[in-house]
Amino acid sequence: MRNVDPPTYVPGHGLLAGRTAVITAAAGAGIGGATARRFLEEGARVLISDAHARRLGEHESRLADEFGADSVAALPCDVTDEDQVRALFETGVRLHGRLDVVVNNAGLGGTCDLVDMTDEQWSKVLDVTLNGTFRCTRHALRLMRDAGGGVIVNNASVVGWRAQAGQAHYAAAKAGVMALTRCAAIEAAAYGVRVNAVSPSLAMHPHLAKVTTPELLEELTAREALGRYAEPWEVANVIVFLASGYSSYLTGEIVSVSNQHP
């Protein structure tokens, strides 16, 4: 029988005490928002960004009320815009004096069969999901190279490995994020920088529920070995591990945060 009991939330243990971090696409209730909260619970100071300025401001306010205004700041950023990406990282250094961790969480999905997909649909998903991760990784590496170290964690996806109808653009982008992670890790090792990625399968949050049919969610959930979807904070826990000293000898790896079976 599969275990379908809900998980118990894990309290912080100071794993990121004194660290500074930039986290993209962190305004909502998904993995990015959960990661920002987990980083704060682990003692980090964070600069969160998102393309949705209103939601970003609301999330910053909630986190500041809970963790203190000195621990969290926010700056809107569209990762398809090079100037905005540059401003994000310059702001992170200006606020905190240095940059220890970057979490590249920004991504864009969608469902469309390849035969019906337009160039615009294909390009938009790749520009946010893959090119955006490239832009942010490039800026982070320049800063971390000069500072002598740091950690980058990218958000990939199980569809970077597994075929799924209607996901050609998203799967190609996430597979690209995996390859980018591995290549960046080899280059960054000389700077004392580690680069890894998480690869979630199904992490439930309100936005996913809005853009996915109940039938598909039921099907995907049934494929999980534990008989349930992941909570966003469970993926965030793995990101914390990759950002912390507990993974000090881990780089160039794609860590699967899933338990799917055929």
Residue, then its C-alpha position, 0 to 999 in steps of 0.5 A: m500500500r502506498n503512503v498518502d499521509p500528508p508530510t510534516y513541515v520541517p522547521g528551520h535549522g539555520l542552514l543558510a545563516g548569514r547567506t544572501a540570496v536572489i530568488t526569481a519567480a518568487a511572488g506566488a504560492g509555488i516553488g519560488g515563493a516556498t523557497a524564499r520562505r524556507f531560505l528566510e527560515e534557514g537564516a538567509r537574507v533574500l532578494i526576491s523577484d518576479a515579473h508580476a509586480r503587484r503580487l511580488g510587493e504583496h509577498e514581500s510585505r507578508l515575508a517582511d512582517e514575519f521575518g523583518a524588513d532587513s531580511v527581505a527585499a523585492l525587485p520586479c524582473d522580467v528574465t527575458d529583459e537583459d537590462q532588468v536581469r542586470a539591475l536585479f543582480e546589481t541590486g542584490v550586491r548593493l543591498h547585501g554587499r555580496l551574493d552567496v546563492v542564486v535560485n533560478n526558478a523563473g519558467l513558463g509552461g503551456t500545453c500545445d501539440l507540436v503540429d499546432m504550435t506556432d513559432e511564437q509559442w515555442s520561442k516564448v517558452l524557451d526565452v523565459t525558461l531556458n534563456g532566462t536561466f542563462r541570463c541569470t546564470r551568466h550574471a551570477l557567475r560574473l559576480m561569484r567569480d570575482a567574489g571567489g565563490g557561490v552557489i547556483v540552483n536551477n529549477a529543471s523538470v522531470v519532463g526534461w527527461r520524460a516525454q509528455a504530449g503537448q510539452a515539446h517546448y517546455a520539455a526542450a527548455k527544461a532539458g536545456v536547463m539541465a545541460l546548461t547546469r552541467c556545463a556551467a558547473i564545469e566552468a564554474a568549478a575554477y571559481g569555487v562556484r557550485v551549480n546544480a538543479v532540482s527536477p520536480s515532477l508534480a508540486m501542487h500550487p494554486h496556479l497549476a490547478k488553474v491551468t491544468t485539468p483535474e483529469l490530468l492532475e489526477e493522472l499525474t498524481a496516480r503515477e507518483a509512488l507515494g500516491r500524492y503530489a509534492e508540496p512546494w516546500e518539499v522541493a524548496n527543502v532540496i533547494v536549501f540542501l543544494a544551497s547549503g554546506y551539506s552539499s559542498y562536494l556536489t556540482g553539475e548534478i540534476v537532483s530528482v524531486s519526484n517519485q514517479h513510477p511507470 
